[in-house]
Amino acid sequence: MQGTTEMNFIPRAEHPNPQFERKNWANLNGEWEFEIDYGKSGIERKFYERDSLDSKIIVPFCPESELSGVGHKDFMAAVWYRRTFPITKQQLSGRVILHFGAVDYEAVVYVNQKEVGRHCGGYTSFSFDITDFVAEGENVLTVCAIDDVRNPYQPRGKQSEMYYSHECDYTRTTGIWQTVWLEYIPQNYIKNVWFYPDADNCKVTVKADLQGGGTLEVFTAYQGKETGKASVISKGGTVWLELPLSEKHLWECGNGRLYDVTLNFGEDEVKSYFGLRNIRFDGMKFLLNDKPVFQRLVLDQGFYPDGIYTAPTEEALIRDIELSLAAGFNGARLHEKVFEPRFLYHCDRMGYMVWGEYANWGFDHTDADGLSAFLSEWREAITRDFNHPAVVCWSPFNETWDLNGRQQDNRVLESVYRETKALDSTRPCVDTSGNFHVVTDIFDVHTYIQDVEEFKKIFSDFEAGEELKVQCHERQTHKGEPINISEYGGIRWDESGVSDGWGYGDAPKTKEEFLSRLKGLTDVILDSNKIFGFCYTQLYDVEQEVNGLYTYERKPKFESADLHHIFSRKAKIEE
């Protein structure tokens, strides 16, 4: 049954993870007690033993956001949350699992004044088995979140390390920013599941981690019709099974065609899904189900005017995909942020390709000592999002610029690349998008040249056999990898009339000039027989950055038909 909180209002009430959904769960979003701990001394002062905190907040919105009811924009070294939740005698007959979608950055969690666990990493989901900490009746949940975006071992993404937002860094996010929920599960249960679809042979291989012994049964269906079943006996741990599919429905751009999955393990039942598709490269071409598909991506940074990192509603998640499709794109780079599973679910079902990225900015990539902090959360991101068919590439780093005169440690980038490929050999990995490549499956480059003729000459020279001379070519060498222009454009157009809005190059004087420049730049890429995709910067404005095709409030700046005509025409490499 869907649980409820004590409060009448539950924002973001939908299940946060359609990839792994049980019936017996309770959403803990809504009003919590809240307090800012400026001195980061609350643990020492035992805030977890207090009967109350000094203010209120609406979870899952961060305290910097307006939707949280707090709207505090200054740095917060630590913040505290507190609420109660009920547990019944029946729920105590199994296990009680407490889940957090994401907490930025270090979370310390207490139940009934006792610490149940800690998690470092502001972007990935985590959970604790709290069965031994709860009792029948009302229980108290307290969370401390510690955050320091200026720490060189803490990846921050596009969160500003200065008081004000500036250039392409924006309002910070502190503490809880995704759904908090409880699950009530039996003593023997399914811990996790991974799907390995095989479109060529019309089957899926299932890997599952199990707690306890029993028989795991897996059933697949397409639009309500059973397409396969298989089972395996286990004494616990990891099991594998292969499941042939009676019908073949391919995941394609614009049509997700998802298979529903039911997993039964004793009294435990989990609902999931997968998409049947294969991806690979043939020379310079990207192939989806053995057909050349040009990746027409747009940069999506996952920011919202009222919720900052958190979409105000599920409809807002869907709307961003719809806006992108209307403009002629078939996917997005999910930029400098690990997006929530609910967004990825809608990408899956709508056939919308995405690059899975990480919020590496703020992390010192010149020091190998930081790998322990980086790799632990990056591994969690890959493990969590592995099953999403929409994810067609991993990109752990973006633009690893020199830091205080120090160049990147190439061993850091290579180690993360190797670890990524060990965790997932089914997808390509870009070591660092844009610069400076060390070992990569895709040679992607960033260029914000605004002059169409200059842009054209660079790529015509490359087509003629010369070196690809775009941004940072003096420190990275193309070794024959498939090529993607993973950032370009960024043309400034400010609908608000604010003269100091940030963007790339000189702003066009008219919309006609804007569209002419956009078409000129895009045509150069589409007319190349060596480039398999592009990513335009960007889908919508974010705060002071005004190079979006839509405003920050998602209002159109241009006619969608004009944009669609420019971005969607057939690319030469698709022929």
C-alpha positions in Angstrom: 0.0 0.0 0.0 1.1 3.6 -0.6 1.9 5.0 2.8 1.2 8.6 4.0 2.9 11.1 6.2 1.2 13.0 9.1 1.0 16.0 6.9 -1.7 16.5 4.3 0.6 17.8 1.6 3.2 15.4 0.1 5.2 17.1 -2.7 6.7 14.8 -5.3 4.4 12.0 -4.1 5.1 9.6 -7.0 7.4 6.6 -6.4 11.0 7.9 -6.8 12.4 4.8 -8.6 10.2 2.9 -11.1 13.2 0.7 -11.8 12.7 -1.0 -8.5 9.3 -0.6 -7.1 7.4 -2.4 -4.2 3.8 -1.9 -3.1 4.6 -1.4 0.6 6.3 1.9 0.9 5.7 5.3 2.6 6.7 8.7 1.2 8.3 10.9 3.9 8.3 14.1 1.9 6.4 17.1 3.3 7.0 19.3 6.3 9.9 18.5 8.5 11.5 20.5 11.4 14.7 22.2 10.3 17.7 24.2 11.6 20.8 25.7 10.1 24.0 24.7 12.0 26.4 27.4 11.0 29.2 26.2 13.3 28.9 22.6 12.2 28.8 21.8 15.9 25.4 20.1 16.1 26.7 16.6 16.4 29.0 17.6 19.2 26.0 19.4 20.9 23.8 16.3 20.3 21.1 17.8 18.1 19.9 14.3 17.4 18.7 14.1 21.0 16.6 17.3 20.9 12.8 17.3 21.0 12.5 19.9 18.3 14.4 22.1 15.8 13.8 25.9 15.5 12.0 26.1 12.1 10.3 24.2 9.3 11.2 23.1 5.8 9.3 21.3 2.9 11.3 18.2 1.9 12.5 17.3 -0.8 13.4 20.9 -1.7 16.8 22.3 -0.6 16.8 25.2 1.9 18.2 27.6 -0.8 15.0 27.1 -2.8 11.7 29.0 -2.6 9.7 25.8 -2.6 11.4 24.7 0.6 9.8 27.6 2.5 13.3 28.6 3.7 15.0 30.4 0.8 18.3 30.9 2.5 21.0 31.6 -0.1 24.1 31.9 2.0 26.6 29.1 2.8 25.4 26.6 5.3 28.1 24.4 6.9 25.5 21.9 8.2 21.8 21.6 8.4 19.5 19.5 10.5 16.1 17.8 9.8 13.7 16.1 12.1 10.3 14.4 11.8 8.4 11.5 13.2 6.9 8.5 11.4 4.7 5.6 12.5 5.5 1.9 12.5 2.9 -0.8 12.9 3.4 -4.3 14.5 2.8 -5.9 11.1 5.5 -3.8 9.5 8.0 -4.9 12.2 7.5 -8.6 11.1 9.9 -8.0 8.2 12.6 -5.4 7.5 12.2 -1.6 7.5 14.5 0.1 4.9 15.0 3.9 5.0 15.8 5.4 1.5 17.2 8.8 0.5 17.2 9.8 -3.1 20.0 12.3 -2.6 21.5 14.4 0.2 24.2 17.0 -0.5 26.9 16.2 0.8 27.6 14.1 3.8 24.5 12.7 5.6 24.5 11.4 9.1 21.2 9.7 9.9 19.7 9.0 13.3 16.6 7.0 14.3 15.3 7.4 17.9 18.5 9.2 18.8 20.8 6.5 17.6 23.1 6.8 14.5 22.1 4.3 11.9 24.6 5.2 9.2 26.5 7.8 7.1 26.8 8.5 3.4 29.2 10.8 1.5 28.2 12.0 -1.9 25.6 14.6 -2.9 24.2 13.0 -6.0 23.5 9.3 -5.5 20.8 7.3 -3.6 21.5 5.4 -0.4 19.6 3.4 2.2 19.8 1.9 5.7 18.1 -1.1 7.3 16.6 0.5 10.4 14.7 -2.5 11.6 16.7 -2.8 14.8 16.3 1.0 15.6 12.5 1.3 15.3 9.6 0.3 17.6 5.9 0.0 17.2 4.3 3.4 17.3 5.9 6.8 16.6 9.6 7.0 15.8 11.9 10.0 15.4 14.1 10.4 12.3 16.9 13.0 12.4 19.3 13.9 9.6 22.4 16.0 9.7 23.7 17.1 6.3 27.3 18.6 6.1 28.2 20.6 3.0 31.3 22.5 1.8 31.4 23.2 -1.9 34.9 24.8 -1.4 36.4 21.5 -0.4 38.6 20.3 -3.2 37.7 16.7 -2.5 33.9 17.4 -2.7 32.5 17.5 -6.3 30.0 20.3 -6.5 29.0 20.5 -10.2 27.6 23.9 -11.2 27.0 25.0 -7.6 28.7 28.4 -7.0 31.7 28.4 -4.8 31.2 32.2 -4.4 28.4 33.9 -2.5 26.6 35.0 -5.7 25.9 33.0 -8.8 28.4 33.9 -11.6 28.9 33.0 -15.2 28.0 29.3 -15.5 27.8 28.5 -11.8 24.5 28.9 -10.0 22.7 28.7 -6.7 23.9 26.0 -4.3 22.0 23.0 -3.0 22.5 21.9 0.6 21.0 18.9 2.3 18.0 16.7 1.2 17.0 17.4 -2.4 15.3 14.1 -3.5 12.5 12.0 -2.0 12.9 10.3 1.4 10.9 7.1 1.8 10.4 3.8 3.7 10.0 0.3 2.4 8.5 -2.6 4.4 9.9 -5.9 3.1 10.0 -9.5 4.2 13.1 -11.1 5.9 14.2 -12.7 2.6 14.2 -10.2 -0.2 15.7 -8.9 -3.5 18.5 -6.5 -2.8 19.2 -5.4 -6.4 18.7 -6.4 -10.0 20.5 -5.7 -13.3 19.3 -6.4 -16.9 21.5 -7.3 -19.9 19.2 -7.1 -22.9 20.3 -8.9 -26.1 18.4 -7.5 -29.1 20.2 -9.7 -31.6 19.1 -12.9 -29.9 15.8 -11.5 -28.5 16.5 -12.3 -24.8 17.5 -10.7 -21.6 20.0 -11.9 -19.0 19.1 -11.1 -15.4 21.6 -10.6 -12.5 20.1 -10.3 -9.0 21.5 -9.9 -5.5 19.4 -11.8 -2.9 19.1 -11.8 0.8 18.3 -15.3 2.1 17.4 -18.5 0.3 14.5 -19.3 -2.0 13.4 -19.3 -5.6 13.6 -16.2 -7.7 11.0 -16.0 -10.4 11.2 -13.5 -13.2 8.2 -12.7 -15.6 8.4 -10.3 -18.5 5.5 -8.7 -20.4 4.9 -6.2 -23.2 1.8 -4.1 -23.0 0.1 -6.6 -20.7 1.0 -9.7 -22.7 3.5 -12.2 -21.2 6.7 -12.5 -23.2 8.8 -14.9 -21.0 9.5 -16.4 -17.6 12.3 -18.1 -15.9 13.4 -19.1 -12.3 16.4 -20.0 -10.3 16.9 -21.5 -6.9 19.3 -19.7 -4.6 20.7 -19.9 -1.1 21.4 -16.1 -1.2 24.0 -13.9 -2.8 24.3 -13.2 -6.6 22.3 -15.3 -9.2 22.1 -15.2 -13.0 19.4 -16.4 -15.3 18.6 -16.1 -19.0 15.2 -15.4 -20.3 14.2 -15.7 -24.0 11.6 -13.3 -25.2 8.6 -14.5 -27.3 8.2 -11.0 -28.9 10.8 -8.5 -30.1 10.0 -4.8 -29.5 13.1 -2.6 -29.9 13.8 0.5 -27.9 14.2 3.4 -30.4 14.5 7.1 -30.5 11.0 8.5 -29.9 9.6 5.1 -28.8 10.7 3.4 -25.6 8.7 0.2 -26.0 9.6 -0.9 -22.5 9.1 -4.5 -21.3 7.5 -4.8 -17.8 9.3 -7.1 -15.3 7.9 -8.7 -12.2 10.4 -10.4 -9.8 9.1 -12.7 -7.1 11.3 -14.1 -4.3 9.3 -15.8 -1.6 7.0 -13.0 -0.2 9.0 -10.2 -1.9 7.7 -8.8 -5.2 9.5 -6.1 -7.2 8.2 -4.3 -10.3 10.8 -3.2 -12.9 11.3 -2.8 -16.6 14.0 -2.8 -19.4 14.4 -1.7 -23.0 15.6 -4.1 -25.7 18.3 -2.3 -27.7 22.0 -2.5 -28.7 24.4 0.3 -29.2 27.8 0.2 -30.9 30.1 2.1 -33.2 30.9 1.2 -36.8 33.9 3.4 -37.7 32.7 6.9 -37.1 29.0 6.0 -37.0 26.9 5.5 -33.9 24.5 2.6 -34.4 21.3 2.0 -32.5 20.0 -1.5 -33.2 22.5 -1.6 -36.1 21.1 1.5 -37.8 23.1 4.8 -37.9 21.5 7.4 -35.7 22.9 10.9 -35.3 22.9 12.0 -31.7 21.1 15.4 -31.7 21.6 16.3 -28.1 21.0 19.4 -26.0 22.7 20.4 -22.8 20.3 20.0 -19.9 21.6 21.2 -16.5 18.7 20.1 -14.4 18.0 23.5 -12.6 14.6 24.9 -11.8 13.8 28.6 -10.7 11.8 27.5 -7.7 13.3 24.2 -6.8 17.0 24.7 -7.8 18.2 21.0 -8.2 14.7 19.6 -7.6 11.9 19.7 -10.1 8.7 21.1 -8.5 6.5 18.3 -10.0 6.9 15.2 -12.0 5.2 17.1 -14.9 8.1 19.5 -14.9 10.5 16.6 -15.6 8.3 15.4 -18.5 8.0 19.0 -19.8 11.7 19.4 -20.2 11.9 16.3 -22.5 8.9 17.5 -24.5 10.5 20.9 -25.0 13.7 19.3 -26.2 11.8 17.0 -28.6 9.8 20.0 -29.9 13.0 21.8 -30.8 14.3 18.8 -32.9 16.6 17.0 -30.4 16.5 13.3 -29.7 18.4 13.4 -26.4 20.5 15.3 -23.9 23.7 15.6 -22.1 22.6 15.6 -18.4 25.2 18.0 -17.5 27.4 18.2 -14.3 24.7 16.5 -12.2 23.4 13.0 -11.6 19.7 13.3 -12.5 17.0 11.6 -10.4 15.8 8.1 -11.5 12.3 9.4 -12.1 13.6 11.7 -14.9 15.5 8.8 -16.4 12.4 6.7 -16.4 10.6 9.2 -18.6 13.6 9.3 -20.9 13.4 5.5 -21.1 9.7 5.4 -21.9 9.9 8.3 -24.4 12.9 7.0 -26.3 15.1 9.9 -25.4 18.9 9.3 -25.4 21.0 10.7 -22.6 24.6 10.9 -21.5 25.0 10.0 -17.8 27.4 12.5 -16.2 28.8 13.4 -12.9 29.2 16.7 -11.0 33.0 16.7 -11.2 33.5 20.5 -11.0 35.0 21.5 -7.7 36.9 18.3 -7.5 40.7 18.5 -7.6 41.6 16.2 -10.5 45.3 17.1 -10.1 45.6 15.0 -6.9 45.2 11.2 -7.0 44.4 11.3 -3.3 40.9 12.4 -4.2 40.0 9.2 -6.1 38.5 7.6 -3.0 35.9 10.4 -2.7 35.3 10.5 -6.5 35.1 6.8 -7.3 32.8 5.7 -4.5 30.0 7.9 -5.6 30.6 7.5 -9.3 30.4 3.7 -8.8 27.0 4.3 -7.1 25.8 6.3 -10.0 26.7 3.6 -12.6 25.3 0.8 -10.4 22.0 2.7 -9.8 21.4 3.8 -13.4 22.8 0.8 -15.3 19.4 -0.5 -16.3 18.2 2.6 -18.0 18.1 2.0 -21.8 18.1 5.8 -22.4 21.7 6.1 -21.1 23.9 5.6 -24.1 27.2 7.0 -22.7 29.0 7.6 -19.4 31.0 10.8 -18.9 32.5 11.1 -15.4 34.5 14.3 -16.0 33.8 17.5 -17.9 36.5 20.0 -19.0 39.3 19.2 -16.6 40.9 22.6 -16.7 44.2 23.4 -15.0 43.8 24.2 -11.3 46.0 27.0 -9.9 48.6 26.2 -12.5 48.5 22.4 -12.0 47.5 20.1 -14.9 45.2 17.2 -14.4 46.7 13.9 -13.1 46.2 11.7 -16.1 46.2 8.6 -13.8 43.1 9.9 -12.2 41.2 10.1 -15.5 42.5 6.8 -16.7 41.6 5.1 -13.4 38.1 6.4 -13.5 37.7 5.4 -17.2 39.0 1.8 -16.4 36.7 1.5 -13.4 33.7 2.7 -15.5 34.4 0.1 -18.2 34.8 -2.6 -15.6 31.4 -1.8 -14.1 29.7 -1.4 -17.5 31.3 -2.8 -20.7 28.0 -2.3 -22.6 28.3 1.5 -23.1 31.0 3.9 -24.3 32.8 6.1 -21.8 34.2 9.6 -22.3 37.1 10.1 -19.9 36.6 13.9 -19.8 34.2 15.7 -22.1 35.8 18.4 -24.1 39.3 18.3 -22.6 41.9 16.9 -21.9 41.4 13.4 -23.2 43.7 10.6 -21.9 41.9 7.3 -22.8 38.4 7.5 -24.2 35.9 5.7 -26.4 34.7 9.0 -28.0 36.8 12.0 -28.9 34.4 14.7 -28.1 35.3 18.4 -28.3 33.8 21.7 -27.2 33.9 24.8 -29.3 32.0 28.1 -28.9 33.3 29.7 -32.1 30.5 32.0 -33.2 31.8 32.9 -36.7 30.2 30.4 -39.2 33.0 30.7 -41.8 35.7 30.2 -39.2 33.8 27.2 -37.8 33.3 25.8 -41.4 37.0 26.1 -42.2 38.1 24.1 -39.1 35.9 21.2 -40.1 36.5 21.4 -43.9 40.3 21.2 -43.1 39.6 18.2 -40.9 37.5 16.5 -43.7 40.5 17.1 -46.0 42.8 15.1 -43.7 44.3 17.8 -41.4 44.3 17.7 -37.6 41.1 18.6 -35.8 42.1 22.1 -34.5 39.4 23.0 -32.0 39.6 23.9 -28.4 42.6 22.4 -26.6 44.0 20.6 -29.6 47.5 21.3 -28.4 47.0 19.0 -25.5 45.0 16.2 -26.9 45.3 14.1 -30.0 42.6 12.4 -32.0 43.6 8.7 -32.3 40.8 7.6 -34.6 37.9 7.5 -32.1 34.4 8.4 -33.2 33.9 12.2 -32.9 31.2 14.2 -31.3 30.9 18.0 -30.9 29.5 17.7 -27.4 29.2 21.5 -26.8 28.7 24.2 -29.4 26.6 27.2 -30.0 25.8 28.8 -26.7 24.4 31.8 -28.6 23.4 34.6 -26.2 19.8 35.7 -26.4 18.3 37.5 -23.4 14.5 37.8 -23.4 14.5 39.6 -20.0 16.3 42.7 -21.4 19.0 42.4 -18.7 22.2 43.7 -20.3 24.7 41.8 -18.1 23.3 38.3 -18.9 26.1 35.8 -19.4 26.7 33.8 -22.7 29.2 33.0 -25.4 30.4 35.6 -28.0 28.5 38.6 -29.2 24.7 38.4 -29.1 22.9 38.6 -32.4 20.9 41.8 -32.9 17.8 40.1 -34.2 16.1 36.8 -34.0 16.7 36.3 -37.7 20.4 36.8 -37.1 20.3 34.3 -34.3 18.6 31.6 -36.4 20.9 32.3 -39.3 24.0 31.8 -37.1 22.4 28.7 -35.4 21.7 27.1 -38.8 25.1 27.9 -40.1 26.9 26.3 -37.2 24.6 23.3 -37.1 24.8 22.7 -40.9 28.6 22.4 -40.6 28.3 19.5 -38.2 25.4 17.8 -40.0 27.3 18.0 -43.3 30.4 16.2 -41.9 30.9 12.5 -42.7 33.2 12.1 -39.6 30.9 13.5 -36.8 28.3 11.2 -35.3 26.5 13.8 -33.1 26.3 17.2 -31.4 25.2 18.8 -28.2 23.9 22.3 -28.4 24.3 24.6 -25.4 21.7 24.8 -24.0 18.0 23.9 -23.6 17.0 26.8 -21.2 18.6 29.7 -19.5 19.9 29.1 -16.0 19.9 32.2 -13.7 22.3 34.7 -15.2 23.3 32.4 -18.1 21.1 33.4 -21.1 22.1 31.1 -23.9 19.1 28.8 -23.7 16.6 28.2 -26.4 13.9 28.7 -23.7 13.9 31.0 -20.7 14.6 29.7 -17.2 10.9 29.5 -16.7 10.7 27.3 -19.9 9.0 29.9 -22.1 10.0 29.7 -25.8 12.3 32.3 -27.2 11.8 31.1 -30.8 9.3 29.2 -32.8 9.7 25.5 -32.2 9.2 24.8 -35.8 12.2 27.0 -36.8 14.4 25.2 -34.3 13.1 21.7 -35.3 13.9 22.4 -38.9 17.5 23.3 -38.1 18.3 20.5 -35.7 16.4 17.6 -37.1 17.4 17.4 -40.7 19.3 14.3 -41.8 23.0 14.2 -41.1 25.5 13.1 -43.8 26.8 10.3 -41.6 23.4 8.8 -41.3 23.2 8.1 -45.0 
